[in-house]
Amino acid sequence: MRPKQTLLLGIMLLVPVLAFLFLRTFGTNRYALPTYLPDRVDSTQVGGKWQRDTVFHQLGDFRLQSQSGRMVTPTDLDSGLYVASFFFATCPGACPRMNGLLMQVQEKFRKEPRVKLVSYTVDPAHDSVAVLERYAEQYGAIAGKWFFLTGDKTALYRLATQEYRLPAPTGAAPGLVHSQNLFLVDRNRRVRGIYDGTKAKEVNRLITEISVLLYDYDHTDPGR
């Protein structure tokens, strides 16, 4: 074989290998999702040198009642990931818009059991189980897929302000906490994405990043 032909063949064989190495090295980092809600920065000594490492908030426990009357805890959600939101049934504008877009998320991952939606009411005095049952029906919530949750007012207030760190309403007494944000929560109960739930572009980004996280579970860390 002539030297030029040998060189050309070598280059042709080398290109796919280099492309694979490039994608393997840089592709994963490019699409890695950030983690939100830092708690603190710890310092650890590695090889005689101090390294700083951010510790991110892990969402705490709750026990709330769904639109079906069933009690729901984080254990019911730990098998995969979920999209969390806050709403109230009498909200006239942002909540219907947000829940309408969440219908698209539910439909996109209808057959993916690891993806769930969790909507916490911030007005439990009004939003009883019966109210939430009717409300969930308006949005075609699939049983066991999309949970509308109500319960103790203090517990819901703590969840919103201390766990998801939403701004507390003004005034001394706990009041109505409202947010248009959607939170992508991973199987370790850490927030991996925050989105404006009233904007279609943001919800499309949420759908993409859910797929990224599922891909990560399937390919880079298949075990818990």
N, C-alpha and C positions, 0 to 999 in steps of 0.2 A: 504494500500500500504506500502511496506517495506521502511525503511528509506533510504536505498541505491538507491532504484528505484525512490523515491521522489527526492533525490539529483540529480540523473542522468537526470531526466525529467526537473528539474529546470535549470540545466546547458544547456541542449539542447534548452530550450526556451530563455535563456539569451544570448547565442552566437549570434544569428541574430541581437538582439537589440544592443549589443556592436559593432558589425560590422557596423551597420547602423550609430551609433553615431560616430564611428571612421572615416568613409568615409565622413560624413556630416561635421565633425569638421576639418579634415585634408585634405580631397580630394579637396575641393574647393581652399584652399590656395596653394596646390601643383601645380595646373594647372592655377593659376591666371597669366595673362600676365602683364609684367611690362609696365611702361609708359616711353617714351624717351623724350629728348629735354627739360630739366628743364629750367625754366625762372629765378626763384628766390626762396628763402626760406623765408617764412613768420613766424612770431612768434605770437601766440595767447595765451591768458590766459584762462585756463580751471581749475575751482576749486581751484583758487589761485596759480596754477602752470603754468609756461610758457612752451608751446609746440611748437616745430619747425615743419613746414609743407612745403614740396616742392610743388611749383606751376609749373605745366608743360605747355609748349607752346601749344597754340591753333592756328592751321593754319589759316591764314588770307584769305580774299576774293580774288577772281580772276574772270575775265570774258574773256574767250578765245573761239576760234572757233574750232569746231571739224571737222573731216574728211568729214562730211556730209554738212558742212557749218553752222550748228546750233551753236548758242552761248551757252556755258556751264558755269555755276557758281556752287559754293559749294552747293547751294540749291538743285541742281539736284542729289546730292550725299548723302544728310543728312539722307536718310531713312535707311541706314545700314552702310556698311563699304566699303572701297575701297583700292586697291593696286596701289600706285603711283610709277612712274618711270620716268627717264629722258633719252632721246635718240636723235639721229638725223639720218635721212634717208640714208645719205651717209656713215654712220659708217660701216666699213668693217668687224669687228670681234665681239666685245662684244655685240653690240646691237642686231644683228641677233640671237645670242645665247640666250640672255636674253628674247627677244620677242618669240622665239621658246618655251622656258620654260613657259612663261606666257600663251601660248596657252593651256598648260595643266591645268593651274589654271582656265582659262575660261571654259574649258570643264568640269572640276570637279564641278564647281558651275553654270553650264549652266542654270539650272532650279531654281536657288536661286536668286530672284530679288534683294535681299539686298546686294549682292556682285557685285561690279563693278571694272573695271580696268581703270586707267587714266595714259596715257603716254604723257608727256610734251616734245615737241621738244626744243632743245637748239640751233637750227639753223633756226630760223623763216625766215631768208632772203632767204633760199633755200626751206624750207619745207612749201610750200603753201598748201591751202586746197586741190588743185588738186593732189599735190604730196602725201599728207597724205591719200587721198582716195585710190590711187593705192597701197600705202604702207600697209594700213590696210587690203586691200583685200589679200595681200600675206600671212597674218597671220590669215585669217578667222575671223576678228573682227566682232562680232555680234553687230548690230546697237542698241544703247542704253545700251550696256553692256560694251563695251571696247571703250573708247574715246581716240583718238589721237588728241592732242590739239596744236594749234599754235596761234600766236598773236603778240602783241607788244614786241619787244626785251627787252626793259627795264623791263617790267612787268614780263617776263619769267625769266630774270636774278635775279630780286628781289625774286621771288618765290623760285628759286633754292638756293640762298645764304642766304636769310634772314628767309624764312619760313622753308625750309628743312635743312638749315645750311650746305649746301655742300660747300667745300672749293672754294673760289673765284680763278679764274685763275690769274696768275701773270701779272702785267702790270696795268697801271692806268685806261685804258678804259675797260668797261665790255666786256668780251670775251666769248668763248665757254666753258660752264660748262658741264662737263661730269661725269657720275657716273654709276657704276654697281649696285648700291643699289636699292632694292625694299623697299618700306615703307608701312606698314599696318596701315591704318588710320581708327579710329573708328568713330562712329556717332557723337561724340562730337568734331571731328576734331583734335584729339590728336594721335600722333604716338605711336602705341603699339608694333611694331616690325620692325626691320631692317635686311635685308637679302642680301646676295650676289646673284644677279639675274642670274649669269652665272654658278652657281653650282646647279646640280639637287638635292643634299642633302639639300641645303638651301631652295630651292623652295618647297620641300616636307615638310620641317618644317613650311614654310609659310602656306601651305595648312592645316596642322594640327592646326596651331594657329588661322586660320580663323574659323575653326570648333569650337575651344574652345570659341572664342568670340561670335559666333552665339549661342552656347549652353548657354553662360552666359546671352545673351539677352533673350533667350527663358525661362530660368528657374529661374534666380536670379533677373532679372530686366526687366520684360516683357514690362513695360511702359517706356516712354521717361522721 
